[in-house]
Amino acid sequence: MKILSYSKLLISISLLIIISGVFIISKYGFKSSIEYTGGTVFTFKPKLDFDIERNKGFLKSQGIESSEIHSDSKEIKIKVSETESEKVVILKNKLLEFNKGLEIEGVETVGSSMGIEFAKNSFLALIFSLLAILIFVTYSFYNLAKGIPSWHFGVATLVAMFHDVLIVISFFSLMGYFYGVEIDSLFLTALLTIIGFSVNDTIVVFDRIRENLQKYNSKLTFYEISNLSVFETLNRSLITSFTVIFIMFALYLLGGESIKYFSLALVVGITAGTYSSIFIATPFVLLLNRKIEKSNV
């Protein structure tokens, strides 16, 4: 079965998704939690007659120009940029007075400098993770048969990860714009988990390619070996991935509010990772090695 014969079509679809993702992110951006931006979030119990626009007008009258309000059947969240403790207490009391019968559940405040530091550390964590993976994969596939450079596998792994991460963050950019879903530390945890899962799935395929290069070095071309390796690992990849996806989807539907979007990020990311390990990573190695393939035909 020539699975990789469809790779050009599927890579084209992925490029379209990536371009769409970049457009979505540039147009809609992200709704960041206070962990990144700094500010205060008031959490209240749900109230049927709670009026979002009326409360926004009230906050403006109190000198709060920038505010975000989210209300559903589970809770009401009001996010403001104010961090000074005395002003936060005064604002909380005024909100309770303005909304008769409103009950508060919690107040969370993060300073702006702490938010900037958290954002910087999050970015560095992602960069160091990617560099470590590139070095690890390049080292692991050193000295392959047919003279194939090991760094091609490292670069292909990063390309697949970029594909997966971009799909997740563009999806959450849309979720933030339409449903008010925020990017927080759990989202970063989900991204790092997705990167790890994507690398694991990709290396399973690459490791089989390495084994088959030793077994069929003189009998098959690199394209044929790659196609055979993808076919041999396909069943394992699908079973492993869909088992995790089903569990994460169940957590999204039945789990608590705190892990709801963490689970959703994993569902989207692992689905993308399963696809990319087959139809992005391996074809990209073939693309980098097309001259070597021609010399062995």
Phi and psi in degrees as a GROMACS rama.xvg file:
@    title "Ramachandran Plot"
@    xaxis  label "Phi"
@    yaxis  label "Psi"
@TYPE xy
-90.0118  79.4791  LYS-2
-62.3309  -40.9301  ILE-3
-73.8318  -5.8148  LEU-4
-67.2624  -19.253  SER-5
-95.8509  4.15572  TYR-6
-64.416  -36.0217  SER-7
-61.9145  -43.807  LYS-8
-64.3932  -44.81  LEU-9
-71.5107  -33.9562  LEU-10
-65.3326  -37.9329  ILE-11
-62.2459  -41.7728  SER-12
-63.3192  -41.5223  ILE-13
-64.3566  -39.8761  SER-14
-62.0478  -39.1631  LEU-15
-63.9993  -41.3242  LEU-16
-64.0146  -42.3733  ILE-17
-63.8039  -45.5469  ILE-18
-61.452  -42.7243  ILE-19
-62.7839  -39.9739  SER-20
-63.4263  -43.4153  GLY-21
-62.3381  -40.3424  VAL-22
-63.9608  -44.4555  PHE-23
-61.6805  -45.3604  ILE-24
-64.6289  -42.1201  ILE-25
-68.769  -29.9225  SER-26
-84.0514  -44.3424  LYS-27
-103.515  -21.9909  TYR-28
63.7468  -151.064  GLY-29
-133.034  154.232  PHE-30
-98.2708  104.35  LYS-31
-89.0628  142.972  SER-32
-74.9716  172.924  SER-33
-68.35  -15.5773  ILE-34
-60.3806  -28.7192  GLU-35
-101.44  -37.8803  TYR-36
-95.6665  -23.0257  THR-37
80.5469  153.994  GLY-38
136.391  -165.23  GLY-39
-131.06  137.534  THR-40
-118.217  122.41  VAL-41
-96.4842  129.183  PHE-42
-113.552  124.091  THR-43
-120.004  158.516  PHE-44
-69.2567  150.351  LYS-45
-60.7131  146.993  PRO-46
-141.924  125.542  LYS-47
-61.0947  -39.6525  LEU-48
-94.9548  18.8981  ASP-49
-69.8118  125.935  PHE-50
-108.813  113.149  ASP-51
-64.1075  -49.7393  ILE-52
-64.1064  -38.3371  GLU-53
-63.1526  -40.5016  ARG-54
-71.6148  -33.7804  ASN-55
-63.7675  -40.5613  LYS-56
-63.8795  -38.6484  GLY-57
-64.8232  -43.6176  PHE-58
-63.0835  -37.7511  LEU-59
-63.4529  -37.1143  LYS-60
-68.1149  -18.7924  SER-61
-95.047  7.85107  GLN-62
87.5748  10.4745  GLY-63
-96.1656  97.6319  ILE-64
-78.8146  -33.8691  GLU-65
-110.155  115.173  SER-66
-149.711  154.461  SER-67
-130.789  133.995  GLU-68
-128.618  129.15  ILE-69
-127.112  129.071  HIS-70
-134.019  130.696  SER-71
-145.209  -166.724  ASP-72
-74.5873  -9.97291  SER-73
-103.495  -33.963  LYS-74
-165.885  165.822  GLU-75
-119.953  127.535  ILE-76
-121.011  129.78  LYS-77
-121.105  118.597  ILE-78
-110.122  127.778  LYS-79
-129.67  163.462  VAL-80
-84.1572  -9.80755  SER-81
-66.9782  134.791  GLU-82
-126.211  -13.014  THR-83
-68.3469  125.134  GLU-84
-56.4327  -44.0971  SER-85
-64.3175  -43.5088  GLU-86
-68.2018  -33.2289  LYS-87
-64.422  -43.396  VAL-88
-64.3827  -43.5341  VAL-89
-61.9925  -43.7636  ILE-90
-65.2142  -39.3034  LEU-91
-60.3533  -46.1271  LYS-92
-64.4885  -37.6146  ASN-93
-68.467  -36.8171  LYS-94
-65.3487  -40.9373  LEU-95
-66.6937  -34.9824  LEU-96
-72.5811  -36.6986  GLU-97
-71.3511  -35.3131  PHE-98
-108.401  90.3278  ASN-99
-60.4424  131.905  LYS-100
86.9382  -1.35106  GLY-101
-76.4254  133.719  LEU-102
-113.791  129.768  GLU-103
-87.4864  142.093  ILE-104
-108.237  -29.3652  GLU-105
-176.552  159.284  GLY-106
-132.222  128.422  VAL-107
-126.153  125.875  GLU-108
-124.782  133.271  THR-109
-130.936  127.535  VAL-110
-66.4527  151.679  GLY-111
-63.3727  -37.9588  SER-112
-66.1076  -36.1583  SER-113
-67.1785  -38.2517  MET-114
-63.2935  -42.2015  GLY-115
-64.0717  -42.8423  ILE-116
-63.6207  -40.5157  GLU-117
-64.8604  -41.581  PHE-118
-63.8263  -41.9077  ALA-119
-63.6971  -44.3442  LYS-120
-65.036  -35.9499  ASN-121
-64.2158  -44.2858  SER-122
-62.8358  -44.1078  PHE-123
-64.2048  -36.4027  LEU-124
-61.8436  -41.7958  ALA-125
-66.3039  -44.657  LEU-126
-63.5897  -46.5984  ILE-127
-64.3325  -35.6004  PHE-128
-63.2415  -44.3809  SER-129
-65.4983  -43.0883  LEU-130
-64.876  -41.4888  LEU-131
-62.893  -40.3417  ALA-132
-66.6705  -41.7516  ILE-133
-59.5847  -46.7415  LEU-134
-65.307  -43.7237  ILE-135
-63.0865  -47.225  PHE-136
-66.6739  -42.0911  VAL-137
-59.8252  -43.6099  THR-138
-67.6014  -40.1436  TYR-139
-65.9594  -29.6888  SER-140
-107.676  29.6873  PHE-141
-70.5808  144.283  TYR-142
63.3316  54.4241  ASN-143
-82.6974  162.202  LEU-144
-68.8948  163.671  ALA-145
64.9057  9.65148  LYS-146
66.9438  29.7055  GLY-147
-80.6287  123.731  ILE-148
-62.7641  132.81  PRO-149
-68.9076  -26.3533  SER-150
-66.853  -19.6737  TRP-151
-61.182  -37.9311  HIS-152
-70.0248  -37.0276  PHE-153
-64.1136  -45.1381  GLY-154
-65.271  -41.7133  VAL-155
-62.6326  -36.3922  ALA-156
-64.3424  -41.9039  THR-157
-66.4089  -38.2513  LEU-158
-62.1751  -44.3437  VAL-159
-62.6771  -41.4166  ALA-160
-65.6545  -41.0246  MET-161
-60.3267  -42.0657  PHE-162
-58.1917  -47.4964  HIS-163
-66.9486  -46.1533  ASP-164
-65.3842  -40.7313  VAL-165
-63.9152  -39.661  LEU-166
-61.5802  -43.0311  ILE-167
-66.6538  -47.9319  VAL-168
-71.1238  -31.4654  ILE-169
-70.7711  -35.9757  SER-170
-61.9617  -42.712  PHE-171
-76.6603  -20.4235  PHE-172
-65.0387  -42.8364  SER-173
-66.6898  -41.834  LEU-174
-62.2811  -36.8879  MET-175
-67.796  -40.0842  GLY-176
-70.3488  -43.1238  TYR-177
-91.3264  -30.4218  PHE-178
-123.588  2.33769  TYR-179
73.2106  21.3195  GLY-180
-73.917  129.823  VAL-181
-98.2358  151.487  GLU-182
-89.2999  122.275  ILE-183
-135.987  -168.393  ASP-184
-65.5026  -31.534  SER-185
-66.1526  -33.6179  LEU-186
-65.6807  -41.3756  PHE-187
-61.1651  -41.9049  LEU-188
-60.2505  -41.1765  THR-189
-62.9883  -41.4416  ALA-190
-61.8403  -44.7814  LEU-191
-65.2878  -36.6252  LEU-192
-65.0076  -42.8179  THR-193
-62.7187  -41.7341  ILE-194
-60.1181  -45.7673  ILE-195
-62.2479  -43.0104  GLY-196
-67.2237  -40.8736  PHE-197
-63.1615  -43.2959  SER-198
-63.0491  -44.227  VAL-199
-59.4433  -45.9227  ASN-200
-65.0564  -39.3095  ASP-201
-69.2097  -41.1633  THR-202
-67.6818  -30.9638  ILE-203
-58.2746  -44.7555  VAL-204
-66.6945  -46.5373  VAL-205
-62.9744  -37.3091  PHE-206
-65.6054  -37.8415  ASP-207
-67.4642  -35.2289  ARG-208
-61.3147  -42.7546  ILE-209
-61.7429  -43.8275  ARG-210
-62.7667  -43.5397  GLU-211
-73.1208  -25.673  ASN-212
-63.7797  -38.3345  LEU-213
-71.9704  -33.9839  GLN-214
-79.8014  -41.3033  LYS-215
-117.195  25.2257  TYR-216
-51.4114  -44.4682  ASN-217
-95.4976  -5.7162  SER-218
-101.927  -33.0137  LYS-219
-125.515  154.306  LEU-220
-75.884  166.012  THR-221
-62.6645  -36.2115  PHE-222
-61.5342  -46.7793  TYR-223
-65.0208  -38.8512  GLU-224
-64.8732  -42.3123  ILE-225
-64.2767  -43.4457  SER-226
-63.0816  -43.0809  ASN-227
-62.7212  -42.0923  LEU-228
-65.3562  -42.198  SER-229
-62.1413  -43.6066  VAL-230
-63.1186  -40.3452  PHE-231
-69.1376  -29.0074  GLU-232
-99.3814  -4.36433  THR-233
-60.504  -47.2831  LEU-234
-61.3338  -44.6302  ASN-235
-62.6529  -43.6996  ARG-236
-63.4258  -45.2387  SER-237
-66.2474  -44.1194  LEU-238
-63.8478  -45.9206  ILE-239
-62.5117  -47.3985  THR-240
-65.8912  -46.7199  SER-241
-70.5266  -27.3949  PHE-242
-62.3265  -45.8377  THR-243
-67.0084  -41.4755  VAL-244
-61.19  -44.4157  ILE-245
-62.0494  -40.8881  PHE-246
-65.5064  -45.4299  ILE-247
-64.9708  -36.8264  MET-248
-67.9186  -36.712  PHE-249
-63.9266  -40.3671  ALA-250
-65.1139  -36.2224  LEU-251
-63.4423  -41.5209  TYR-252
-78.9208  -38.1428  LEU-253
-111.94  -15.8774  LEU-254
-73.9831  176.352  GLY-255
-73.0564  168.218  GLY-256
-63.087  -31.8377  GLU-257
-67.021  -28.2673  SER-258
-112.005  7.424  ILE-259
-58.8312  -52.4696  LYS-260
-82.5939  -20.2768  TYR-261
-62.229  -46.1432  PHE-262
-64.1337  -41.0452  SER-263
-64.329  -40.0405  LEU-264
-61.0619  -40.0641  ALA-265
-67.864  -37.9927  LEU-266
-60.1667  -49.0722  VAL-267
-65.8338  -46.0066  VAL-268
-67.871  -41.5266  GLY-269
-70.9459  -35.1849  ILE-270
-61.1131  -46.7297  THR-271
-64.3784  -37.9391  ALA-272
-66.5603  -38.0805  GLY-273
-63.1455  -42.4415  THR-274
-65.239  -45.4498  TYR-275
-70.1792  -33.2188  SER-276
-64.8974  -26.1869  SER-277
-94.1798  -49.3527  ILE-278
-106.31  0.444927  PHE-279
-118.662  -55.7735  ILE-280
-62.9667  -54.5558  ALA-281
-65.069  -46.3564  THR-282
-60.2222  -30.9024  PRO-283
-68.8915  -37.6173  PHE-284
-62.2801  -41.9149  VAL-285
-61.7002  -39.1533  LEU-286
-63.2889  -43.7175  LEU-287
-67.5834  -25.9348  LEU-288
-106.567  18.4235  ASN-289
-60.2646  -33.3938  ARG-290
-69.1067  -38.8846  LYS-291
-66.3615  -40.0393  ILE-292
-61.0548  -42.7733  GLU-293
-64.2293  -35.6045  LYS-294
-73.1454  -15.7296  SER-295
-104.83  -0.848355  ASN-296
